[in-house]
């Protein structure tokens, strides 16, 4: 039995890239990519608990009653719009922009291999009910952002994949044809189906096993189309890169920003809710839509702790925070209801 489980886990790790590909990059050294700011870890400062079974069982920090949500299937979608967004929970989403449909970091099961890091609730959509996808966009290779099973399913269905450097090797080993992949490093751009994708820095790391830390890159994305400029943070701690990106681009119509899984024990691996609001101001964003919350207990905190922090901070600073429910259609006319406190 153990051998079967080990084989399953190994199969979902994916292949690693050849290090010589990155030898000339300024942010790659001694076989590893380098975060723009060092990742801090203070085990003695860690707070919270994840439950008796740890990440092997249901979380003690999840919602006590079902969250409001909208179930999705193929019939939920028509032709891709100029701009619409569906949050699938955590950091997964379907973005429609300039008539293209983009599936971002699709994770529809657990946040770890096998039965590790279970969801609070099932996904609002199954992989077989996904609509036709033009682009699968990946920010990095952590299990809660890159799900091998879903990538294998989409390998011959999605039209193209955009991934950070090195993650192409992972998904090629899962059956995605090499000619359907664009791999980007920090500062590199691509345009597909009338949408521009610009990979930029993030303060984070990559890893799928004990021996492959930082062997692949992690990125944030600037996404432009239909007269809109969007920012997708991926995973990132708060850092100076937000200000640099804001200065480079001037303004964003929407910033999709992570705001959970933070903890004083790892203070700049992810952002706290108030830090996400600060990041939006550094980016000069007109509004925030939160991601990376509401599904997994990664920060050992109450599931709605950081959305409450973000809402309070945004109100004090006059920042617009739009919080769609899972599966709910979002556009620029969206009016938020405070559903996370119910």
Kinemage of the C-alpha trace (Angstrom):
@kinemage 1
@onewidth
@group {chain A} dominant
@subgroup {mainchain}
@vectorlist {calphas} color= white
{ca unk a 1} P 0.000 0.000 0.000
{ca unk a 2} L 2.795 2.404 0.938
{ca unk a 3} L 4.508 1.726 -2.391
{ca unk a 4} L 1.338 2.592 -4.301
{ca unk a 5} L 0.946 5.884 -2.395
{ca unk a 6} L 4.623 6.746 -2.928
{ca unk a 7} L 4.312 6.081 -6.667
{ca unk a 8} L 1.231 8.291 -6.867
{ca unk a 9} L 2.983 11.150 -5.063
{ca unk a 10} L 6.102 10.815 -7.223
{ca unk a 11} L 3.983 10.863 -10.377
{ca unk a 12} L 2.471 14.196 -9.354
{ca unk a 13} L 5.748 15.923 -8.502
{ca unk a 14} L 6.661 16.351 -12.165
{ca unk a 15} L 10.014 16.681 -13.898
{ca unk a 16} L 12.602 19.344 -13.098
{ca unk a 17} L 14.240 21.651 -15.665
{ca unk a 18} L 17.841 21.505 -16.801
{ca unk a 19} L 19.676 24.129 -14.646
{ca unk a 20} L 21.900 25.295 -17.526
{ca unk a 21} L 18.838 26.970 -19.064
{ca unk a 22} L 18.955 29.687 -16.389
{ca unk a 23} L 22.694 30.139 -15.820
{ca unk a 24} L 22.750 33.687 -17.237
{ca unk a 25} L 19.817 35.031 -15.226
{ca unk a 26} L 20.622 37.598 -12.524
{ca unk a 27} L 18.056 36.011 -10.198
{ca unk a 28} L 19.426 32.457 -10.472
{ca unk a 29} L 22.455 31.201 -8.561
{ca unk a 30} L 23.862 27.807 -7.537
{ca unk a 31} L 20.967 25.927 -9.066
{ca unk a 32} L 18.189 28.001 -7.465
{ca unk a 33} L 16.044 30.997 -8.258
{ca unk a 34} L 16.407 33.865 -5.779
{ca unk a 35} L 13.549 35.803 -4.200
{ca unk a 36} L 13.846 39.608 -4.558
{ca unk a 37} L 13.707 39.737 -0.740
{ca unk a 38} L 14.867 36.928 1.590
{ca unk a 39} L 12.113 34.637 2.863
{ca unk a 40} L 11.890 34.891 6.659
{ca unk a 41} L 10.986 32.026 8.968
{ca unk a 42} L 10.626 32.217 12.755
{ca unk a 43} L 9.274 28.913 14.097
{ca unk a 44} L 9.144 30.285 17.643
{ca unk a 45} L 6.707 33.026 16.509
{ca unk a 46} L 4.239 30.686 14.875
{ca unk a 47} L 0.655 31.156 16.043
{ca unk a 48} L -2.561 29.153 15.731
{ca unk a 49} L -3.399 25.488 15.346
{ca unk a 50} L -4.569 23.418 12.391
{ca unk a 51} L -6.388 20.707 14.375
{ca unk a 52} L -5.742 17.332 15.943
{ca unk a 53} L -4.956 15.669 12.613
{ca unk a 54} L -2.920 18.605 11.264
{ca unk a 55} L -3.202 18.914 7.495
{ca unk a 56} L -4.424 15.308 7.230
{ca unk a 57} L -7.981 16.031 8.285
{ca unk a 58} L -10.735 18.641 8.503
{ca unk a 59} L -9.642 22.032 9.778
{ca unk a 60} L -10.736 23.482 13.100
{ca unk a 61} L -10.500 26.937 11.484
{ca unk a 62} L -13.031 26.478 8.695
{ca unk a 63} L -16.509 28.033 8.488
{ca unk a 64} L -19.116 26.596 10.854
{ca unk a 65} L -21.852 26.700 8.225
{ca unk a 66} L -21.786 26.448 4.414
{ca unk a 67} L -20.461 29.521 2.638
{ca unk a 68} L -22.722 31.204 0.077
{ca unk a 69} L -21.632 30.140 -3.409
{ca unk a 70} L -22.737 29.602 -6.986
{ca unk a 71} L -22.318 26.153 -8.515
{ca unk a 72} L -20.790 26.237 -12.006
{ca unk a 73} L -20.856 23.959 -15.043
{ca unk a 74} L -20.417 24.149 -18.788
{ca unk a 75} L -23.867 25.718 -19.169
{ca unk a 76} L -22.843 28.600 -16.874
{ca unk a 77} L -20.663 30.094 -19.611
{ca unk a 78} L -21.399 31.552 -23.026
{ca unk a 79} L -18.889 33.125 -25.356
{ca unk a 80} L -16.004 34.752 -23.443
{ca unk a 81} L -16.728 38.384 -22.590
{ca unk a 82} L -14.597 41.524 -22.721
{ca unk a 83} L -14.248 41.296 -18.951
{ca unk a 84} L -15.733 38.868 -16.450
{ca unk a 85} L -14.242 36.869 -13.604
{ca unk a 86} L -15.326 33.805 -11.656
{ca unk a 87} L -13.531 32.993 -8.418
{ca unk a 88} L -13.230 29.210 -8.060
{ca unk a 89} L -11.871 29.457 -4.523
{ca unk a 90} L -8.377 30.020 -3.109
{ca unk a 91} L -6.192 31.217 -6.039
{ca unk a 92} L -8.121 29.526 -8.830
{ca unk a 93} L -10.210 31.582 -11.206
{ca unk a 94} L -11.654 31.916 -14.682
{ca unk a 95} L -10.898 35.277 -16.261
{ca unk a 96} L -12.556 36.373 -19.479
{ca unk a 97} L -10.744 39.254 -21.148
{ca unk a 98} L -10.990 40.649 -24.667
{ca unk a 99} L -12.894 37.554 -25.791
{ca unk a 100} L -10.346 35.060 -24.412
{ca unk a 101} L -11.001 32.663 -21.542
{ca unk a 102} L -8.116 32.221 -19.089
{ca unk a 103} L -8.015 29.587 -16.347
{ca unk a 104} L -5.669 30.610 -13.547
{ca unk a 105} L -3.936 28.214 -11.110
{ca unk a 106} L -6.666 25.558 -11.324
{ca unk a 107} L -6.799 23.463 -8.150
{ca unk a 108} L -10.137 21.713 -7.817
{ca unk a 109} L -9.307 19.137 -5.144
{ca unk a 110} L -6.993 19.271 -2.119
{ca unk a 111} L -4.190 21.741 -1.516
{ca unk a 112} L -1.565 19.015 -1.133
{ca unk a 113} L -0.721 15.562 -2.495
{ca unk a 114} L -3.128 12.692 -1.854
{ca unk a 115} L -5.463 13.643 1.014
{ca unk a 116} L -3.313 16.400 2.523
{ca unk a 117} L -4.724 19.917 3.067
{ca unk a 118} L -8.407 19.140 2.435
{ca unk a 119} L -10.791 21.854 1.279
{ca unk a 120} L -13.308 23.422 3.621
{ca unk a 121} L -15.959 22.642 0.984
{ca unk a 122} L -15.956 20.965 -2.446
{ca unk a 123} L -15.031 23.032 -5.485
{ca unk a 124} L -17.844 24.929 -7.194
{ca unk a 125} L -16.857 23.249 -10.467
{ca unk a 126} L -15.345 19.918 -11.520
{ca unk a 127} L -12.671 19.562 -14.167
{ca unk a 128} L -15.119 17.869 -16.551
{ca unk a 129} L -17.495 20.837 -16.263
{ca unk a 130} L -14.856 23.442 -17.160
{ca unk a 131} L -15.715 25.502 -20.253
{ca unk a 132} L -13.430 25.693 -23.287
{ca unk a 133} L -10.160 27.263 -22.164
{ca unk a 134} L -7.884 29.389 -24.356
{ca unk a 135} L -5.062 29.835 -21.845
{ca unk a 136} L -4.084 28.094 -18.632
{ca unk a 137} L -2.047 30.578 -16.582
{ca unk a 138} L 0.173 29.269 -13.752
{ca unk a 139} L 1.972 31.402 -11.150
{ca unk a 140} L 4.173 28.711 -9.501
{ca unk a 141} L 4.380 25.036 -8.705
{ca unk a 142} L 3.070 24.722 -5.137
{ca unk a 143} L 0.338 22.096 -4.831
{ca unk a 144} L -2.328 24.667 -3.990
{ca unk a 145} L -1.627 26.361 -7.357
{ca unk a 146} L -0.578 23.556 -9.682
{ca unk a 147} L -2.694 20.394 -9.650
{ca unk a 148} L -1.256 17.609 -11.775
{ca unk a 149} L -4.582 15.843 -12.271
{ca unk a 150} L -6.264 18.938 -13.705
{ca unk a 151} L -3.271 19.779 -15.919
{ca unk a 152} L -3.282 16.242 -17.338
{ca unk a 153} L -6.978 16.597 -18.099
{ca unk a 154} L -6.451 19.953 -19.846
{ca unk a 155} L -3.289 18.928 -21.727
{ca unk a 156} L -5.130 18.187 -24.983
{ca unk a 157} L -8.069 20.537 -24.353
{ca unk a 158} L -6.695 23.974 -23.457
{ca unk a 159} L -5.236 25.879 -26.400
{ca unk a 160} L -2.125 27.207 -24.634
{ca unk a 161} L -0.301 27.305 -21.285
{ca unk a 162} L 1.687 30.212 -19.807
{ca unk a 163} L 3.944 29.275 -16.892
{ca unk a 164} L 7.036 30.535 -15.035
{ca unk a 165} L 10.477 29.334 -16.072
{ca unk a 166} L 11.014 25.700 -15.190
{ca unk a 167} L 7.352 24.905 -14.608
{ca unk a 168} L 7.198 23.982 -18.287
{ca unk a 169} L 9.249 20.877 -17.439
{ca unk a 170} L 6.683 19.888 -14.811
{ca unk a 171} L 3.703 20.086 -17.142
{ca unk a 172} L 5.498 18.531 -20.139
{ca unk a 173} L 6.011 15.458 -17.942
{ca unk a 174} L 2.235 15.429 -17.379
{ca unk a 175} L 1.447 15.352 -21.083
{ca unk a 176} L 1.235 18.993 -22.182
{ca unk a 177} L 2.854 19.378 -25.641
{ca unk a 178} L 5.935 21.587 -25.588
{ca unk a 179} L 4.666 23.684 -28.494
{ca unk a 180} L 1.607 24.694 -26.435
{ca unk a 181} L 3.694 26.241 -23.632
{ca unk a 182} L 5.157 29.706 -23.142
{ca unk a 183} L 7.561 29.946 -20.185
{ca unk a 184} L 8.279 33.435 -18.814
{ca unk a 185} L 10.871 34.906 -16.484
{ca unk a 186} L 10.681 38.166 -14.545
{ca unk a 187} L 10.435 41.069 -16.969
{ca unk a 188} L 9.398 38.893 -19.920
{ca unk a 189} L 6.149 39.374 -21.851
{ca unk a 190} L 3.891 37.417 -24.171
{ca unk a 191} L 0.739 38.177 -26.160
{ca unk a 192} L -1.810 35.496 -26.984
{ca unk a 193} L -5.398 35.705 -28.248
{ca unk a 194} L -5.385 39.490 -27.985
{ca unk a 195} L -4.273 39.550 -24.325
{ca unk a 196} L -0.861 40.670 -23.029
{ca unk a 197} L 0.826 38.825 -20.167
{ca unk a 198} L 3.804 40.392 -18.390
{ca unk a 199} L 5.603 38.302 -15.767
{ca unk a 200} L 6.956 40.253 -12.821
{ca unk a 201} L 8.587 39.613 -9.446
{ca unk a 202} L 7.070 38.143 -6.296
{ca unk a 203} L 8.517 37.478 -2.845
{ca unk a 204} L 8.014 33.745 -2.490
{ca unk a 205} L 9.570 30.363 -3.297
{ca unk a 206} L 8.796 27.166 -5.209
{ca unk a 207} L 8.727 23.524 -4.132
{ca unk a 208} L 6.886 20.236 -4.686
{ca unk a 209} L 9.181 17.889 -2.773
{ca unk a 210} L 11.967 17.982 -0.216
{ca unk a 211} L 14.803 18.317 -2.735
{ca unk a 212} L 13.493 20.785 -5.312
{ca unk a 213} L 13.112 24.104 -3.508
{ca unk a 214} L 13.468 27.082 -5.868
{ca unk a 215} L 14.339 24.914 -8.871
{ca unk a 216} L 11.472 26.610 -10.741
{ca unk a 217} L 10.403 30.246 -10.801
{ca unk a 218} L 7.370 31.973 -9.244
{ca unk a 219} L 5.801 35.081 -10.795
{ca unk a 220} L 3.087 37.693 -10.584
{ca unk a 221} L 1.363 38.797 -13.794
{ca unk a 222} L 0.298 42.057 -15.335
{ca unk a 223} L -2.559 41.208 -17.710
{ca unk a 224} L -3.783 43.701 -20.318
{ca unk a 225} L -6.722 43.536 -22.706
{ca unk a 226} L -10.017 45.208 -23.607
{ca unk a 227} L -8.622 48.544 -22.393
{ca unk a 228} L -8.015 47.160 -18.872
{ca unk a 229} L -4.844 46.582 -16.918
{ca unk a 230} L -5.061 43.879 -14.235
{ca unk a 231} L -2.573 42.606 -11.679
{ca unk a 232} L -2.534 38.996 -10.483
{ca unk a 233} L -0.255 38.597 -7.482
{ca unk a 234} L 0.128 34.837 -7.334
{ca unk a 235} L 1.743 34.129 -3.963
{ca unk a 236} L 3.852 36.882 -2.476
{ca unk a 237} L 4.756 38.439 0.806
{ca unk a 238} L 4.558 42.201 1.096
{ca unk a 239} L 7.652 43.806 -0.414
{ca unk a 240} L 9.149 46.668 -2.375
{ca unk a 241} L 8.370 44.986 -5.700
{ca unk a 242} L 4.753 46.184 -5.514
{ca unk a 243} L 5.953 49.782 -5.589
{ca unk a 244} L 8.304 49.052 -8.481
{ca unk a 245} L 5.484 47.452 -10.472
{ca unk a 246} L 3.168 50.356 -9.656
{ca unk a 247} L 5.787 52.837 -10.856
{ca unk a 248} L 6.374 50.836 -14.040
{ca unk a 249} L 2.728 50.631 -15.081
{ca unk a 250} L 1.214 53.688 -13.437
{ca unk a 251} L -2.209 52.307 -12.540
{ca unk a 252} L -4.273 49.126 -12.413
{ca unk a 253} L -8.000 48.772 -12.886
{ca unk a 254} L -8.148 45.681 -10.659
{ca unk a 255} L -5.522 44.062 -8.440
{ca unk a 256} L -6.217 40.423 -7.605
{ca unk a 257} L -4.199 40.111 -4.389
{ca unk a 258} L -3.505 37.229 -2.033
{ca unk a 259} L -4.415 37.922 1.581
{ca unk a 260} L -4.286 34.724 3.585
{ca unk a 261} L -2.046 31.814 4.684
{ca unk a 262} L 0.088 34.407 6.441
{ca unk a 263} L 1.444 33.802 9.928
{ca unk a 264} L 3.950 35.576 12.226
{ca unk a 265} L 6.137 32.483 11.860
{ca unk a 266} L 6.506 33.106 8.104
{ca unk a 267} L 5.764 36.840 7.902
{ca unk a 268} L 6.725 37.528 4.284
{ca unk a 269} L 5.842 34.278 2.537
{ca unk a 270} L 2.234 35.488 2.201
{ca unk a 271} L 0.396 38.712 2.983
{ca unk a 272} L -1.829 39.559 5.899
{ca unk a 273} L -5.113 41.262 5.041
{ca unk a 274} L -3.909 44.773 5.898
{ca unk a 275} L -0.738 44.243 3.847
{ca unk a 276} L -2.781 43.393 0.754
{ca unk a 277} L -4.452 46.794 1.052
{ca unk a 278} L -1.038 48.470 1.324
{ca unk a 279} L 0.139 46.530 -1.721
{ca unk a 280} L -2.859 47.778 -3.724
{ca unk a 281} L -1.908 51.354 -2.890
{ca unk a 282} L 1.694 50.713 -3.945
{ca unk a 283} L 0.335 49.324 -7.228
{ca unk a 284} L -1.963 52.341 -7.644
{ca unk a 285} L -4.890 49.965 -8.083
{ca unk a 286} L -8.445 51.256 -8.311
{ca unk a 287} L -9.827 48.211 -6.499
{ca unk a 288} L -8.830 44.923 -4.893
{ca unk a 289} L -10.326 41.502 -5.500
{ca unk a 290} L -8.941 39.051 -2.904
{ca unk a 291} L -7.503 35.648 -3.786
{ca unk a 292} L -5.699 32.877 -1.851
{ca unk a 293} L -8.278 32.539 0.901
{ca unk a 294} L -11.518 30.838 1.892
{ca unk a 295} L -10.661 27.226 0.937
{ca unk a 296} L -7.586 25.840 2.737
{ca unk a 297} L -6.242 26.193 6.273
{ca unk a 298} L -2.657 27.128 5.403
{ca unk a 299} L -2.049 29.955 7.880
{ca unk a 300} L -3.449 28.251 11.016
{ca unk a 301} L -5.901 31.110 11.439
{ca unk a 302} L -9.679 31.471 11.246
{ca unk a 303} L -10.825 31.196 7.620
{ca unk a 304} L -12.191 34.777 7.559
{ca unk a 305} L -9.618 36.475 9.794
{ca unk a 306} L -7.686 38.168 7.012
{ca unk a 307} L -10.661 39.175 4.876
{ca unk a 308} L -12.002 40.978 7.955
{ca unk a 309} L -8.613 42.659 8.449
{ca unk a 310} L -8.531 43.678 4.790
{ca unk a 311} L -12.084 45.036 4.868
{ca unk a 312} L -11.367 47.139 7.953
{ca unk a 313} L -8.101 48.471 6.506
{ca unk a 314} L -9.689 49.239 3.135
{ca unk a 315} L -12.533 51.132 4.780
{ca unk a 316} L -10.143 53.236 6.851
{ca unk a 317} L -7.935 54.069 3.849
{ca unk a 318} L -10.696 54.553 1.287
{ca unk a 319} L -9.675 51.590 -0.880
{ca unk a 320} L -12.368 49.718 -2.790
{ca unk a 321} L -12.478 46.025 -1.886
{ca unk a 322} L -14.711 43.776 -4.004
{ca unk a 323} L -15.312 40.305 -2.539
{ca unk a 324} L -17.250 37.994 -4.869
{ca unk a 325} L -18.502 34.651 -3.634
{ca unk a 326} L -17.084 31.440 -5.070
{ca unk a 327} L -18.585 30.832 -8.499
{ca unk a 328} L -20.250 34.240 -8.682
{ca unk a 329} L -19.795 36.289 -11.866
{ca unk a 330} L -17.782 39.446 -11.195
{ca unk a 331} L -17.461 42.566 -13.334
{ca unk a 332} L -16.657 46.216 -12.698
{ca unk a 333} L -20.252 46.954 -11.638
{ca unk a 334} L -20.143 44.414 -8.817
{ca unk a 335} L -21.524 45.481 -5.444
{ca unk a 336} L -20.082 43.555 -2.499
{ca unk a 337} L -22.250 42.148 0.276
{ca unk a 338} L -20.514 41.423 3.576
{ca unk a 339} L -21.170 37.681 3.330
{ca unk a 340} L -17.992 36.510 5.078
{ca unk a 341} L -19.197 37.675 8.500
{ca unk a 342} L -22.476 35.765 8.324
